[in-house]
Amino acid sequence: MKIIDGKNLKFEYVKWNEEGQVESSMKAVDGVDLDIEAGDFIAVLGHNGSGKSTLAKHINAILLPTEGSLYVDGKDTRDESKLWEIRQTAGMVFQNPDNQIIGTIVDEDVGFGPENMGIPKEEIWQRVEKSLKAVGMWEYRSHSPNKLSGGQKQRVAIAGVVAMQPKCIVLDEPTAMLDPNGRKEVIQTVRELNRQEKVTVILITHYMEEVIHADKVIVMDKGKVVMQGTPREIFSEVETLKHYRLDVPQVTLLAHELKQSGVDLPEGILTIEELTQALEKCRSGKKLR
């Protein structure tokens, strides 16, 4: 079942002058089609200015299409009467967790969203407990968010969205401000939510290592979708990705360079384990000297 369905989606940022006339405009999203099934883990890649964050804001109806259409769980984002339902269906997690955390205690912060939804108090605390356990932060429920690490804060922010029980979570570069350990914590949390809770995940990122477990990868450039496929299919196209000013996982790049040097390796190696096994196979087949 489709949870996100976009057709020829376009969005234009317009700058107006003091006389109310258009001074300049820029197409940030240009003719994008989206077809995302419920329960999918989708990663969206793109260089700065590619339009990926603008696209993310459409899924939560923060922005509305200039042209084309976007349906979230069957609801048109341009239908004002459906706005509340759409934002309950698709939760947003942003780069800076400090912009989403408003409570002085972790469990109070996570319960804020469900409380605003009018959820009964007993159910709120059930949701808070379940959400904090889902992101591995239950033991910090009585802590002040200000005393947590960046990765822990981001997990609390994710828990706050999860407590509202959305069918889809859109994460707009959620690890951009984190150190490697914090990034690892957050991505593991997101993967578990997708795998265990069957939440649809749309991850906007520029860290290639974060997308190797996605079901599908979408690559954007200048507002358009220029590549899409499985992580293995996408990362097999090393030179094409370089053309779009994107990197590949380090192990994929190493395997690509070894292959260029004559080593008989498959395309699209994604993990160290895969590379080790492929090299071992080459060695046992006497393809390595």
Secondary structure in CASP SS format (residue, H / E / C, confidence):
PFRMAT SS
TARGET T0000
AUTHOR 0000-0000-0000
METHOD secondary structure of the structure
MODEL  1
M C 1.00
K E 1.00
I E 1.00
I E 1.00
D E 1.00
G E 1.00
K E 1.00
N E 1.00
L E 1.00
K E 1.00
F E 1.00
E E 1.00
Y E 1.00
V E 1.00
K E 1.00
W E 1.00
N C 1.00
E C 1.00
E C 1.00
G C 1.00
Q C 1.00
V E 1.00
E E 1.00
S E 1.00
S E 1.00
M E 1.00
K E 1.00
A E 1.00
V E 1.00
D E 1.00
G E 1.00
V E 1.00
D E 1.00
L E 1.00
D E 1.00
I E 1.00
E E 1.00
A C 1.00
G C 1.00
D C 1.00
F E 1.00
I E 1.00
A E 1.00
V E 1.00
L E 1.00
G E 1.00
H C 1.00
N C 1.00
G C 1.00
S C 1.00
G C 1.00
K H 1.00
S H 1.00
T H 1.00
L H 1.00
A H 1.00
K H 1.00
H H 1.00
I H 1.00
N C 1.00
A C 1.00
I C 1.00
L C 1.00
L C 1.00
P C 1.00
T C 1.00
E E 1.00
G E 1.00
S E 1.00
L E 1.00
Y E 1.00
V E 1.00
D C 1.00
G C 1.00
K E 1.00
D E 1.00
T C 1.00
R C 1.00
D C 1.00
E H 1.00
S H 1.00
K H 1.00
L H 1.00
W H 1.00
E H 1.00
I H 1.00
R H 1.00
Q H 1.00
T H 1.00
A E 1.00
G E 1.00
M E 1.00
V E 1.00
F C 1.00
Q C 1.00
N C 1.00
P H 1.00
D H 1.00
N H 1.00
Q C 1.00
I C 1.00
I C 1.00
G C 1.00
T C 1.00
I C 1.00
V H 1.00
D H 1.00
E H 1.00
D H 1.00
V H 1.00
G H 1.00
F H 1.00
G H 1.00
P H 1.00
E H 1.00
N H 1.00
M C 1.00
G C 1.00
I C 1.00
P C 1.00
K H 1.00
E H 1.00
E H 1.00
I H 1.00
W H 1.00
Q H 1.00
R H 1.00
V H 1.00
E H 1.00
K H 1.00
S H 1.00
L H 1.00
K H 1.00
A H 1.00
V C 1.00
G C 1.00
M C 1.00
W H 1.00
E H 1.00
Y H 1.00
R C 1.00
S C 1.00
H C 1.00
S C 1.00
P H 1.00
N H 1.00
K H 1.00
L C 1.00
S C 1.00
G H 1.00
G H 1.00
Q H 1.00
K H 1.00
Q H 1.00
R H 1.00
V H 1.00
A H 1.00
I H 1.00
A H 1.00
G H 1.00
V H 1.00
V H 1.00
A C 1.00
M C 1.00
Q C 1.00
P C 1.00
K C 1.00
C E 1.00
I E 1.00
V E 1.00
L E 1.00
D E 1.00
E C 1.00
P C 1.00
T C 1.00
A C 1.00
M C 1.00
L C 1.00
D C 1.00
P H 1.00
N H 1.00
G H 1.00
R H 1.00
K H 1.00
E H 1.00
V H 1.00
I H 1.00
Q H 1.00
T H 1.00
V H 1.00
R H 1.00
E H 1.00
L H 1.00
N H 1.00
R H 1.00
Q H 1.00
E C 1.00
K C 1.00
V C 1.00
T E 1.00
V E 1.00
I E 1.00
L E 1.00
I E 1.00
T C 1.00
H C 1.00
Y C 1.00
M H 1.00
E H 1.00
E H 1.00
V H 1.00
I C 1.00
H C 1.00
A C 1.00
D C 1.00
K E 1.00
V E 1.00
I E 1.00
V E 1.00
M E 1.00
D E 1.00
K C 1.00
G C 1.00
K E 1.00
V E 1.00
V E 1.00
M E 1.00
Q E 1.00
G E 1.00
T C 1.00
P H 1.00
R H 1.00
E H 1.00
I H 1.00
F H 1.00
S C 1.00
E C 1.00
V H 1.00
E H 1.00
T H 1.00
L H 1.00
K H 1.00
H H 1.00
Y C 1.00
R C 1.00
L C 1.00
D C 1.00
V C 1.00
P C 1.00
Q H 1.00
V H 1.00
T H 1.00
L H 1.00
L H 1.00
A H 1.00
H H 1.00
E H 1.00
L H 1.00
K H 1.00
Q H 1.00
S C 1.00
G C 1.00
V C 1.00
D C 1.00
L C 1.00
P C 1.00
E C 1.00
G C 1.00
I C 1.00
L C 1.00
T C 1.00
I H 1.00
E H 1.00
E H 1.00
L H 1.00
T H 1.00
Q H 1.00
A H 1.00
L H 1.00
E H 1.00
K H 1.00
C H 1.00
R H 1.00
S H 1.00
G C 1.00
K C 1.00
K C 1.00
L C 1.00
R C 1.00
END
